Amino acid sequence: MKTDLLSEKKVIITAAITGGIHGKWANPSLPITAEEQAQDALECYNAGASIVHIHVRGDDGQNTPDLKYYNKTVKLIGEKCPIIRQIGNGIGARVETTHTITKTGRKQVHSEIVQPTLKERLNLLNINPPPEMHTINAGTFEFRTPYGGAVFQNPMDFNMKYIRRCKKKGFGLEIEVYDSSHIANILELVDQGILVPPLHFSIVLGIKGGAPASIENLLHMVHQIPKDSTWQVVTVGKYNLRTTLVAMCMGANVRTGLEDTIYYEKGELVKNNAQLVKRMVRLAKEIGRDPATVDEAKEMLGLNK
């Protein structure tokens, strides 16, 4: 895949509004309930986003595989605006904390993340009303976070099953790759005819256990994805804004939102997801690229076929 510094193509802006681990303790503006997420999706749509990337939370504020929360969230977003609804296939981990006291009387706090099962993740294909898109994660690796680490299971047979069911149901697909081996997995599925280009990629950098966030890694991975693919870069924390802007200058699409960064700038918490979308719209226009409308994004991603 070649990059294009002079691209004037419309840019698809995805708003990842909630995320898979952190909660309001990280930023009080993080939308948790279905009502909060629907309102955020509307504000992001009005600001220029054409896709909303969805994770949902249960009554305790933590990630849940329970479809009743997905059904309500997807339904309310659809009632608010026509934004493309994209389900994060990983669901997101729960943070479980235990408190113990040592023999010397010291208090200790231990946290770990607990991943959903593959069966629970497959069940996302039964969300009603059905969303327009799903994601897959293209390989298994150890996902390490400040709250603990766990093996993020994405075996080939699971992804093959998920892809086939998405195709049968007519869902669009975004492919998340965390290192070069994941791209090799996808190329193998292309060779088998299970995936047919053009494909839509998220190149995820800076997650511990995956490829570090660097320009060299970004270029290396972009050059490996199939010709005519659409792509965006996903990074978290301090690398988020700079890598996103670099990718957009290379002709890529954009993902932003409180899943990826809780700070607008150093020391200043993000006020809401729309604030991040507005910045991406402004920066895109500065380099001669306008944000894609929902209809334009559907055409670019083949969602109208």
C-alpha positions in Angstrom: 0.0 0.0 0.0 1.4 3.4 -1.0 1.0 6.6 1.0 0.0 9.9 -0.6 1.2 13.1 1.0 -0.9 15.1 -1.5 -4.2 13.2 -1.0 -7.3 15.3 -1.2 -9.6 12.3 -0.5 -12.4 12.8 2.0 -11.3 11.6 5.4 -13.5 9.2 7.4 -13.5 10.2 11.0 -14.3 7.4 13.6 -15.2 8.4 17.1 -14.2 5.7 19.6 -16.3 7.2 22.4 -15.9 4.8 25.4 -13.3 2.1 25.1 -12.6 -1.3 26.5 -11.1 -0.7 30.0 -11.0 2.7 31.7 -14.0 4.3 33.2 -15.1 7.6 34.7 -12.3 7.4 37.2 -10.0 8.2 34.3 -12.1 11.0 32.9 -15.6 11.9 34.2 -16.6 12.8 30.6 -16.4 9.2 29.5 -20.0 8.1 28.3 -21.1 5.0 30.1 -24.9 4.5 29.9 -26.7 3.9 26.6 -28.2 7.4 26.9 -24.8 9.0 27.4 -23.3 7.1 24.5 -26.2 8.0 22.2 -25.9 11.7 23.1 -22.1 11.6 22.5 -22.6 9.8 19.1 -25.0 12.6 18.1 -22.6 15.3 19.1 -19.7 13.6 17.3 -21.9 13.1 14.1 -22.8 16.8 14.2 -19.1 17.7 14.6 -18.1 15.6 11.5 -17.7 12.0 12.5 -19.2 9.3 10.2 -18.5 6.2 12.4 -19.0 5.6 16.1 -16.9 2.7 17.6 -18.9 1.1 20.3 -18.1 -0.7 23.6 -20.8 -0.9 26.2 -20.9 -1.0 30.0 -23.1 -2.7 32.6 -24.7 -1.2 35.6 -21.4 -1.3 37.5 -19.7 0.8 34.8 -17.5 -2.0 33.6 -17.5 -3.7 30.2 -20.1 -6.4 29.6 -21.0 -8.9 26.9 -24.7 -8.7 27.8 -26.6 -8.0 24.6 -29.3 -6.1 26.4 -26.9 -3.2 26.9 -25.7 -3.5 23.3 -29.2 -3.6 21.9 -30.2 -0.5 23.9 -27.1 1.4 23.0 -27.2 0.6 19.2 -30.9 1.4 19.1 -30.7 4.7 20.9 -27.7 5.8 18.7 -29.7 4.9 15.6 -32.7 6.9 16.8 -30.5 10.0 17.4 -28.6 10.1 14.1 -27.6 8.1 11.0 -23.9 7.7 12.0 -22.4 4.3 11.1 -22.4 2.0 14.2 -19.3 -0.1 14.6 -19.1 -2.8 17.2 -15.7 -3.5 18.9 -15.3 -7.3 18.6 -13.0 -7.5 21.6 -15.9 -6.3 23.9 -13.3 -5.0 26.5 -11.9 -6.3 29.7 -13.2 -6.1 33.3 -10.9 -4.8 35.9 -11.1 -6.9 39.1 -9.5 -5.6 42.2 -8.6 -7.5 45.3 -7.6 -6.1 48.7 -5.4 -8.1 51.0 -3.5 -7.6 54.3 0.0 -9.0 54.7 1.3 -10.7 57.9 2.9 -7.4 58.9 -0.5 -5.6 58.6 0.2 -3.8 55.3 -2.7 -3.3 53.0 -2.1 -4.4 49.4 -4.3 -3.8 46.3 -4.0 -6.1 43.3 -5.8 -5.6 40.0 -6.1 -7.8 37.0 -8.1 -7.7 33.7 -10.5 -10.4 32.8 -11.3 -11.0 29.1 -14.6 -12.1 27.7 -14.9 -15.6 26.2 -14.8 -16.2 22.4 -18.4 -17.5 22.7 -19.5 -14.2 24.2 -17.7 -12.3 21.5 -19.4 -14.4 18.7 -22.7 -13.5 20.3 -22.2 -9.9 19.3 -23.3 -10.9 15.8 -26.9 -11.2 17.3 -27.2 -7.6 18.4 -30.6 -6.2 17.6 -31.1 -3.8 15.9 -28.1 -4.9 13.8 -25.2 -2.4 13.5 -23.6 -1.5 10.2 -20.0 -2.7 11.1 -18.0 -5.0 13.3 -14.3 -5.2 13.9 -12.0 -8.2 14.2 -8.6 -8.4 15.9 -6.2 -10.2 13.6 -4.0 -12.1 16.0 -3.4 -13.3 19.5 -1.0 -11.5 21.8 -0.4 -10.5 25.4 -2.4 -7.3 26.0 -0.7 -5.4 28.9 -2.3 -2.4 30.6 -1.7 -0.4 33.8 -4.4 -2.6 35.4 -2.7 -5.9 34.5 -2.2 -8.0 31.5 -3.9 -11.0 29.8 -3.7 -13.0 26.6 -6.0 -11.5 24.1 -7.2 -14.5 22.2 -7.9 -14.1 18.5 -7.2 -17.5 17.0 -7.5 -17.9 13.2 -10.4 -20.3 13.3 -12.4 -17.8 15.5 -11.7 -14.9 13.1 -12.7 -17.1 10.1 -16.0 -17.9 11.7 -16.6 -14.3 12.7 -15.8 -13.0 9.2 -18.0 -15.6 7.4 -20.9 -14.7 9.7 -20.4 -11.0 9.1 -20.4 -11.5 5.4 -23.6 -13.6 5.6 -25.4 -10.9 7.6 -24.1 -8.1 5.4 -22.0 -6.3 8.0 -19.0 -4.2 7.1 -15.7 -5.1 8.6 -12.7 -3.3 10.1 -9.5 -5.2 10.7 -7.4 -4.3 13.7 -3.7 -5.2 13.4 -1.3 -4.8 16.3 1.9 -6.0 14.6 3.1 -7.3 11.3 2.3 -10.9 12.0 -1.4 -9.9 12.2 -1.2 -8.5 8.6 0.3 -11.8 7.5 -2.7 -13.5 9.1 -5.0 -11.3 7.0 -3.1 -11.9 3.8 -3.5 -15.6 4.4 -7.3 -15.2 4.7 -7.2 -13.2 1.4 -5.3 -16.0 -0.3 -8.0 -18.4 0.9 -10.8 -16.2 -0.4 -12.3 -15.6 3.0 -11.5 -11.9 2.8 -11.7 -10.1 -0.5 -9.9 -6.7 -1.0 -10.4 -3.8 -0.7 -10.1 -4.1 3.0 -10.4 -1.5 5.9 -7.6 -1.6 8.5 -6.8 0.0 11.9 -3.1 -0.1 12.5 -2.8 -0.1 16.3 0.5 1.1 17.7 1.7 1.6 21.3 -0.2 -1.1 23.0 2.2 -3.1 25.2 2.5 -6.5 23.7 2.0 -5.1 20.2 4.2 -2.9 17.9 5.5 0.3 19.6 4.3 3.7 18.4 6.9 4.9 15.9 6.9 6.3 12.3 9.1 3.4 11.3 6.6 0.8 12.5 3.7 2.8 10.9 5.4 2.9 7.5 6.4 -0.7 7.7 2.9 -1.9 8.4 1.2 0.4 5.9 3.5 -1.0 3.2 2.3 -4.5 4.0 -1.4 -4.0 3.7 -3.1 -4.8 0.4 -3.3 -2.2 -2.4 -6.4 0.0 -2.4 -7.1 -0.7 1.3 -8.5 2.1 3.4 -6.7 2.5 6.8 -6.3 4.5 9.9 -3.9 4.5 12.8 -4.9 3.9 16.4 -2.6 4.9 19.2 -3.3 5.7 22.9 -2.1 8.3 25.3 0.8 10.7 24.5 1.3 9.3 21.0 -2.3 9.7 19.9 -2.5 13.2 18.3 0.9 13.1 16.6 0.6 9.7 15.0 -3.0 10.4 13.9 -1.9 13.7 12.3 1.0 12.0 10.5 -1.3 9.2 9.2 -3.8 11.7 8.0 -1.0 13.5 6.1 -0.2 10.2 4.5 -3.7 9.8 3.1 -5.2 7.8 6.0 -8.5 8.1 7.7 -8.8 9.1 11.4 -9.9 7.6 14.7 -10.2 9.8 17.8 -12.1 9.7 21.0 -12.0 9.0 24.7 -11.1 5.4 24.1 -7.7 6.5 22.8 -6.9 9.6 24.8 -8.4 11.1 27.9 -6.4 14.3 27.6 -6.9 17.1 25.1 -3.4 18.4 25.8 -0.9 17.8 28.5 -2.6 18.3 31.9 -6.0 19.1 30.3 -8.7 16.5 30.3 -10.9 16.1 27.3 -14.3 17.8 27.8 -16.2 15.5 25.5 -15.7 13.3 22.4 -17.0 16.0 20.1 -14.1 18.2 21.2 -11.7 15.7 19.7 -13.7 15.2 16.5 -13.8 19.0 16.0 -10.0 19.1 16.2 -9.6 16.4 13.6 -12.0 18.2 11.3 -10.0 21.4 11.7 -6.7 19.7 11.1 -8.1 17.7 8.1 -9.3 20.9 6.4 -5.9 22.6 7.1 -4.2 20.0 4.9 -6.9 20.1 2.2 -9.1 17.1 3.2 -12.7 17.4 4.1 -14.5 15.0 6.4 -16.6 12.3 4.7 -20.3 12.3 5.3 -22.0 9.1 6.4 -23.1 8.4 2.8 -19.6 9.1 1.5 -18.1 6.8 4.1 -20.5 4.0 3.3 -19.5 4.3 -0.4 -15.8 4.3 0.5 -16.1 1.3 2.7 -18.4 -0.6 0.4 -21.3 -0.7 2.9 -23.9 0.0 0.2 -23.2 -3.3 -1.7 
